[in-house]
Amino acid sequence: MQALGKSLDVWTVGIAEPRISDMQAMFNETHEFKSQYLQTLCFEADTSPEDAKRFIEERSPIHWTQNMKTPILILSGEVVERVPPNQAHLMAEEIQREGGGTVKVHVYEVKAIYFRKA
């Protein structure tokens, strides 16, 4: 998604798998315990709040939607714990509002596969 917003003359179409489009929303919506885990994955322990904010804005594709004119299909699982489907919907709404590009979100049903010992 980031490439679609930064490398404008390279892409004629984009297809995105379930990924974080808005890191700040992910931090805000994640259970408090898990959000601390996200913090350690994304930032060094001594990262200042100003640097963390800059990092989030630079690396969240949702902040690059004003450049996205390429048609995009965003895929997401119906129940995906690591990246919830609302990340796909947030991105699509922002592309339509800011970028004016054509975007479609397809949320597919996730069926669990269980393996049993024979």
Order of alpha helices (4+ residues) and beta strands (2+ residues): alpha-beta-alpha-alpha-alpha-beta-alpha-beta
